[in-house]
Amino acid sequence: MGGTWWWVGFCAFVAVMLALDLGIFQRKAHEVRFKEALTWTIVWVLLALGFAGLVYHQRGAEDALQFVTGYLVEESLSVDNLFVFLLIFSYFKVPPVQQHRVLFWGVLGALVLRGVFIAAGVALVHRFHWVIFVFGGFLVIAGIKLFFHKEEEQDLSKNIILRWLKRLIPITHEYFGEHFFVKTDADGQVKHDGGAEAGLPSLKLLATPLFATLVVVEASDVIFAFDSIPAILAISTDTFIVYTSNIFAIMGLRSLYFCLAGVMNLFRFLKYGLAIILTFIGVKMLIQDYYKIPTLWSLAAVGGILFVSIVVSLLWAPRTGNEAPTARN
């Protein structure tokens, strides 16, 4: 498993799911409600578990455990992305009906970018063993910084990617439905959303706030990849296992966002759990030449830490829901 046909089959599966999502289930833009989001979250978890069963059947228990552990690590670290998504959507005032579209195309970009990062990371680890210790030290430092990081509201107007985008292409002040771009005539009037009408030459191309939102979402995923990719390389250096566990976590992230968007302020202790997970994985990488922590122990540790942080968050939930969305640097 992991040969050419397995790669082709997995990529075909992802393509079919994306086509079903955009072409059928989201053919008509609508606000994703909790029930729909919860259903899709359960579906993606079941699909991931089903794939783990396939890995077990084809490659044995150890690879299946590596997949499940990697999936759980990526899913838990991806939860931190949800706070950033909420911040970005709030800043750009993205209409709820268009938020799924942004996340859909964001996931599509992540499929490519994560593939490049994973291939590069695995190649580095296989070629230069000492890179493992660099990744391990980086994760320990990242975990400690996250644990002691003081949460504060982030000002996206100072975001370097957004400032660069504004210099590259003009951005409209209003939304034009689901369109990322619009074209204007000589008077600056929008003649046709998304393109010029027949016989009407386009004079100026403008991006909408929806496109700006997408660019910032993609940039945030790149930043988070610097934590998540080294973390999963501590679990496995098998490119197929690493990539598939990443993609299952990312694909389920959209529905999870709509499940938790209204209650994210309840998980105020989650960041401490994520910090401990990052530190634990970093230590695992640093000591692996002297003692290799069994995959089952790693799975139990990650799952236990995540469970405790969620339970503690719910037991000591804030009394009000007015906390501003925050993001880690």
N, C-alpha and C positions, 0 to 999 in steps of 0.2 A: 504494500500500500504506500502511496506517495509517488508512484511512477507517473508517467505521462498521462495515462488514461484516467487515473484518479484525480489529477490536476484538472484535466478537461471536464470530468464529471462534476467536480466541485464548483468550478467556475460556471458551468452550465446551470447548475442548481441555483447559484446566486443570481445569475442573469434572469432566470425564470421567476424567481421570487420578486426581484425588483420590477420586472415587467408586470407581474400580477398586481403588485402594490400600486404602481403609478398608472398602469393602463386600465385596471378594473376597479380595485378597491378605492383608489383615490382619483378616479377619472374625473369626478366632479369635486372640485375643491370644497372642503367643509371643515368645520372645527372638529378636531378629534376629541371625543368625549371619553370620560374615564372608563366606561364599560368596554368600548372598542379598544382603547389602549391596553387595558388589562387583558383582554382576550388575546391580542397580538403578543403581549409580553409572555403569556403562558405558552403560546404557540412556539415562540423562539426558544424558550427554555426547553420545551419538549423536543424540538428539533435538534438542539445541541446535545441533549441526553441521548437521543436516538443515534446521532452521529458518533457519540462516545461508544455506544454499543457496537456500532459498525467497526470502529477502530479496535475494540476489544476482540471482536470476532476475527479480524484480519491480522492484527499485530500483537495481541496479547494484553494482559492486564496492566503492565507497566506503561505502555504507550497510552492506553485508555486513561489511566490515572494522570499522566502528564497532560493530556488534553483537558480533562476536567479541571485540574488544578490551574492550568494556564487560562482556561475560560473564566474560572472564578476570580483569578487575579485581575484579568483584563476587565471583567464586568465590574468588580469593586472599584478599580481605579477609574473606570469610565464614569462611574456615578459622580465623581468629582467634576466631570465635564458638564453634568446637568446644571450645576450651579452657574457655570459660565454661560451656558445656553440661555438660562433665565435672565442673566445680566444683559447679554447681548440683545435678546428679544425686547427686554424692557427699555434699553437705551434707544433702539431704533423704532420702538413702538410698532413692532410687526403685528399686523392683524392676526388673530388666532387662526383664521381660515387659511392663512398662507404659511404658517409655521412649519407644517409638515413638508411643504415643498422645499423649503430651505434645508431642512434636515435630510430629506431624500437626496438632494444633490450634494449635500455635505458628506453623506455616507458614500456616495459614488466616488467622490474625490478621495475619501479616506481609503477606499479599497485599493486604489492605485498607489497612494503615498505610503501606506503601511506596507504594501508589498515591496516597494523599493527599500524602505528602512529595514525591513526584516531580512531581505536578501543580503543587504550590506552588513547588517549586524552578525548574521550567521557566518558570512564569509570571513569577517574580521576575527571572530572567535575561533574558527577552524584554522585560520592561517597564523594568527598571533594569540597564543594561549593567554598571555599576560593581559590582554584586553578584558578578560573576565574580572580581573582584580580592579581595573579602572571602572568598569560598570558597577561592580560591587561597592566600591568606595563612593561613587557618585550617588547610588541609591541610599546608602547610609546617611550621607550628608543631606540629600533631598528629604529623607524621612525626618531627620532631626529638625531641619528648617521648617517643614510643614507642621510638626508638633508644636513648635514654639512661635509659629507665625501668628501675629495678631491680625484678626480679620478686620478689614476696612473696606468701605465702598470704593470700587474702582471707577476711575474716570476714563471712559472709552474715547472721549474726544482727544485724548493724548496718545491713543494707540498709534504706534508708528506705521503699522500696515494701513490703517484707515487714512492717516495723513498722506501716505504715499499714493493711495488709490485716488484721493481727491485731486492730487496734482496730475495724475495720469489721465483721468477722465472726469468730466463734469457729472455731478450727481443731482438728480431732481429732489425737490423737497417733499414731493407727494408720491404715493404709490399708484401704480397703474395695473391693478389686478395682480395676476400671477407673473407679469413680465419682468425680466431682469434688465431689459434695455428698451428705450423708445427712441424714435427719430423725429426730428423737427424740421419745419420748413424755414425759409429765410426770415420769417417774422417770429420764429421761436415757438410756433404753435405745433403741438403734437398732431401729426397727420394720421399716424397709424401705429398702434401699440405693437412694438416688436419688429417693425419694418416699414419700408416705404410702400405706398400703394402703387399699383401699376400705372406707369406714366408720370409718377411724381417722384423725381429724384430726391434721394436723401441728402440733406445738407449737413446735418449734425447728429451725432450719436450721443445719447446720454444714458448713464446708468441710473437705475432706480434704487431707492434705499434697500430693496429686497436683494439686489446684487451685492451691495455693500455689506449687508448682513451675512450673506453667503461667504464672502471673502474673509471676514473676520472669524466666522465659524471654522472655516478651513484652516486658518492660521492658528487658531486655538488648538485644533487637533494635532497640528505639527508639534506644538509646544508640549502637549501631553504625551506625544509619542516618545519624547526623550526620556520619560519616566517608564512608560509602559513596555516599550520594546526591551530595554535592558532587564526589566523585571521578569518578563516571560522567558528570556534567554537563560535565566537562573533555573527555570523549570525544565526546559528542553532546548536543544540546539538543532532539532529536526525541523527543517524549514516548513514542511507540510503541517506538522502539529502546531507550530508557532503561528503560522498564517491562518489556518482554519479556526483555531481558538480565538484569535484576534477578530476575525470577520464575524463569527457568530456573536461575539460580545458587541461589536459595533452595530450589526444589523438589528439587534434587539434593543439598542440604546434609544432609538426614536420613540418606540412605544413606551419604554420605561420613563422617558421624559414626560410624556403626557399623563402617565399614571401619577407621577410625583410632583409635577409642576406646582400644584396648589399647596403642597405640604412639605416642601423642602426645608422650611425653617425649623421643622421638627427634628431634623437630623443634625443638630449642632455638634454632637460628639463624634460624628462619623469621620471627620478629618483626623481625629486622634487615632482612630482605628486604621485609617489609610496610612498614616505616618508610621505606625508600628509595623504594618504589613511591608511597607517599603524598606524599613530598617531591617526587618527579619530577612527579607529576600536578599538584601545587600550583604548581610552577614553570611547567609547561606553561600553566596558566591565567593566571598573572601576566604571561607574555611574549607571549600570543597576539595582542595588538594590534600587536606589533613583529615577531614571527616565529611562524608557525603550524607546529608540529611535525606532519609528516604522520602520518596514522593508522597506516600500516604501520610507521613507526618506533616509534610508541607501543606498538603490539602487540609488536614485537620486543623493546623495552626491558622491558616488563612481564613477558613470557614468559621472557626471559633472566634477569632478576633473580630471579624466582620459582624457576626451574630451579636456578640457582647456590645459592640459599639452602637448597633442599632437599638438593642433593648434598653441600654442606658439612656440613649437619646429619647426614646419614647417615654421612659419612666420619669425623666427630668425634662420634659418638653417645656418650652417657653409658654407663658400664659397668654401672650399676645402674638399675633401674626404680622407685626409691623416691621420686623427686621428687614433691613435692606439686603438684597442679594449680594453675595460676596464671592470673590474668586481668589485663588492663591496665585502668587507670582511664580 
